[in-house]
């Protein structure tokens, strides 16, 4: 199943062009890492695919049957919310059922509890509640009553990551998970857990990370952004390095060949009469 198709995509900011006329496809089950130098347009490309930015030229077609979920470097949240309220602010039916169940626990209305239990069963929300608890535990988020405004930047990132992973499990439909540097602010134990979680999960992933070990363990395809172009490499990070080395060697050989030709032409011109020069 095709998730995303982009044709001749370009993005410029003023006179600076990040990428130009790139074409690519994302299919169900792909786990893709984007590698490039800083300032090449990795994060911008992710935002275009998630609808937060628009391309300067070209087209992007997102399959109507999928949802796109973005984990960004900038986290939007209501500072007055608690961690639990932030986690429960999703609109998917299982999360709504879970939210109603928690409200019913605080209510003295027996009908509210009966209705919420039926809703939990219908939406299969019990499993989701257990999985949410496991994700929060693995990311070392223990105080669900803490206000978001009282958390450190790293804690906010971990809570946002927990919410995103919960969202991908809550929606009973195809999901494209886009992650921009998800391992920032995670300790080694958390990184290893996330690496294992993403590598085993049945999901479609587009990832930017500077952690090459994490990239190698999770992704099976690499997009290289360089010189305004996009190069696709199947396989591991080592395969990408080999392919890049071969491409650059071929480019150097072409440049050397051209330089030799220019030298011969220059020598020939210098042997000609000055008038012909």
C-alpha positions in Angstrom: 0.0 0.0 0.0 1.4 3.4 -1.0 1.4 6.0 1.8 3.1 9.0 0.3 4.1 10.0 -3.3 6.2 13.1 -3.9 7.0 14.4 -7.4 9.6 17.0 -8.3 9.5 18.5 -4.9 11.5 21.7 -4.2 11.8 24.0 -1.2 13.5 27.4 -1.0 13.8 30.1 1.6 14.6 33.3 -0.3 17.7 32.7 -2.4 18.6 29.5 -0.5 17.4 26.3 -2.1 17.3 23.3 0.3 16.3 20.6 -2.2 15.2 20.7 -5.8 13.0 18.3 -8.0 13.3 15.4 -5.6 10.9 12.4 -6.2 10.2 9.6 -3.7 7.6 7.2 -2.4 6.8 5.8 1.1 5.1 2.4 1.2 3.5 0.5 4.0 6.1 -1.1 6.3 9.0 1.1 5.2 11.3 2.2 7.9 13.3 5.0 6.5 16.1 7.1 8.0 17.0 10.5 6.5 20.7 11.5 6.7 22.2 14.8 5.7 24.3 17.7 7.0 22.7 20.3 9.2 20.8 22.9 7.2 20.2 20.6 4.2 16.4 20.4 4.8 15.7 17.2 6.8 13.3 18.8 9.3 11.7 20.9 6.6 11.0 17.8 4.5 9.4 16.1 7.5 7.2 19.2 8.1 6.1 19.3 4.5 5.0 15.6 4.7 3.1 16.3 7.9 1.4 19.4 6.5 3.1 22.0 8.6 5.1 23.4 5.7 4.3 23.8 2.0 6.7 23.0 -0.8 7.9 25.8 -3.2 7.3 23.5 -6.2 6.1 20.0 -6.9 3.4 17.8 -5.4 2.9 15.6 -2.3 0.0 13.1 -2.3 -0.9 11.5 1.1 -3.1 8.4 1.0 -6.5 9.4 2.4 -6.6 6.1 4.4 -3.6 6.9 6.6 -2.9 9.3 9.4 0.4 11.2 9.7 1.8 11.6 13.2 4.8 13.9 13.8 7.2 13.9 16.7 8.8 17.4 16.3 11.6 19.2 18.2 9.0 21.8 19.2 6.3 20.5 21.5 2.9 22.2 21.7 1.2 21.9 25.1 -1.1 23.6 27.5 1.1 24.6 30.5 -1.8 24.2 32.9 -2.4 20.6 32.0 -1.2 17.7 34.1 0.8 15.0 32.4 -2.2 12.7 32.5 -4.5 15.4 30.9 -1.8 15.9 28.2 -1.7 12.2 27.5 -5.5 12.0 27.4 -6.0 14.9 25.1 -6.1 12.7 21.9 -9.4 12.4 20.1 -9.2 8.8 19.0 -12.2 6.6 20.2 -10.1 4.4 22.5 -8.6 7.4 24.2 -12.0 9.0 24.6 -13.3 5.8 26.1 -10.4 5.8 28.5 -11.0 9.4 29.4 -14.7 8.8 30.1 -13.8 5.8 32.3 -11.4 7.9 34.4 -14.2 10.5 34.8 -16.6 7.8 35.8 -14.2 6.6 38.5 -14.6 10.0 40.2 -18.4 10.1 39.7 -21.0 8.6 42.0 -23.4 8.0 39.1 -23.6 4.2 38.6 -24.9 4.7 35.0 -21.8 6.6 34.1 -19.6 3.7 35.2 -21.8 1.2 33.4 -21.7 3.2 30.2 -17.9 3.8 30.5 -17.2 0.1 31.0 -19.3 -0.8 27.9 -17.4 1.8 25.9 -14.0 0.5 27.2 -15.0 -3.0 26.0 -16.3 -1.8 22.6 -13.1 0.2 21.9 -10.7 -2.4 23.3 -9.3 0.3 25.5 -8.1 -2.0 28.3 -5.1 -3.1 26.3 -4.4 0.5 25.4 -4.4 1.5 29.0 -1.9 -1.2 29.9 0.3 -0.3 27.0 0.2 3.4 27.9 1.3 2.5 31.4 4.2 0.4 30.1 5.4 3.2 27.8 5.3 5.8 30.6 7.2 3.5 32.9 9.9 2.8 30.3 10.3 6.5 29.7 10.5 7.0 33.5 7.4 9.2 33.7 6.0 8.5 37.1 4.1 11.6 38.4 1.0 11.9 36.2 -0.3 14.7 38.4 2.6 17.0 37.7 1.8 20.2 35.7 3.4 20.4 32.3 4.8 23.8 33.1 6.8 22.4 36.0 8.6 19.8 33.8 12.1 20.3 32.4 12.6 20.4 28.6 13.8 16.8 28.6 10.8 15.6 30.6 8.4 17.4 28.2 10.1 15.6 25.3 9.7 12.2 27.0 6.0 12.9 27.8 5.4 14.0 24.2 7.1 10.8 22.9 4.9 8.7 25.2 1.8 10.4 23.9 2.9 9.9 20.3 3.6 6.2 20.7 0.2 5.8 22.5 -1.5 7.6 19.6 0.0 5.2 17.0 -1.4 2.3 19.1 -4.8 3.9 19.7 -5.8 4.6 16.1 -7.1 1.5 14.4 -5.9 2.6 11.0 -2.7 2.9 8.9 -0.2 5.4 10.4 2.9 7.1 9.1 5.1 7.9 12.1 7.5 10.7 11.5 10.2 11.3 14.2 12.7 14.1 14.3 15.6 13.2 16.7 13.5 11.0 19.1 16.5 9.9 21.1 17.4 13.4 22.3 16.9 13.7 26.1 16.8 9.9 26.5 19.3 8.0 28.6 21.0 4.8 27.3 18.4 2.5 28.8 15.5 4.4 27.3 17.2 4.5 23.9 17.7 0.8 23.9 14.0 0.3 24.8 12.8 2.6 22.1 15.1 1.0 19.6 13.6 -2.4 20.4 10.1 -1.1 20.4 10.3 0.6 16.9 12.3 -2.3 15.3 9.6 -4.8 16.3 6.5 -2.7 15.8 4.4 -3.2 12.7 4.5 0.5 11.6 5.7 2.7 8.8 8.4 5.1 10.0 10.3 8.1 8.7 13.1 9.0 11.0 15.8 11.7 11.5 18.5 10.8 14.0 22.2 11.4 14.5 22.5 8.1 16.5 23.9 5.8 13.8 23.5 2.7 16.0 19.9 3.5 16.6 19.4 4.2 12.9 21.0 0.9 11.9 18.9 -1.2 14.3 15.6 0.4 13.4 15.7 1.3 9.7 16.1 -0.7 6.5 16.2 2.1 4.0 18.2 5.4 4.0 17.4 8.6 2.2 20.6 10.7 1.7 20.0 14.5 1.1 23.0 16.2 -0.4 23.6 19.0 -3.0 19.8 19.6 -3.2 19.3 16.0 -4.3 17.8 12.9 -2.7 19.6 9.5 -3.0 17.8 6.3 -1.9 19.9 3.4 -0.4 18.4 0.0 0.4 19.9 -1.7 3.5 22.1 -0.7 6.4 24.1 2.4 7.2 27.2 0.6 6.1 25.6 0.0 2.7 24.8 3.7 2.4 28.4 4.6 3.2 29.7 2.2 0.5 27.2 3.5 -2.1 28.2 7.1 -1.3 31.9 6.3 -1.5 31.3 4.7 -5.0 29.3 7.7 -6.2 31.9 10.2 -5.0 34.7 8.1 -6.6 32.8 8.0 -9.9 32.3 11.8 -9.6 36.0 12.4 -8.9 36.9 10.2 -11.9 34.6 12.2 -14.2 36.0 15.5 -12.9 39.6 14.2 -13.5 38.7 13.1 -17.0 37.2 16.5 -17.7 40.2 18.3 -16.3 42.5 16.2 -18.5 40.5 17.1 -21.5 40.6 20.8 -20.6 44.4 20.6 -20.2 44.8 19.0 -23.7 42.6 21.6 -25.3 44.6 24.4 -23.5 47.9 23.0 -24.7 46.6 22.7 -28.2 45.3 26.3 -28.1 48.7 27.5 -26.9 50.4 25.9 -29.9 48.2 27.7 -32.4 49.1 31.1 -33.9 48.2 34.0 -31.7 45.6 35.2 -34.2 43.7 31.9 -33.9 43.9 32.1 -30.1 
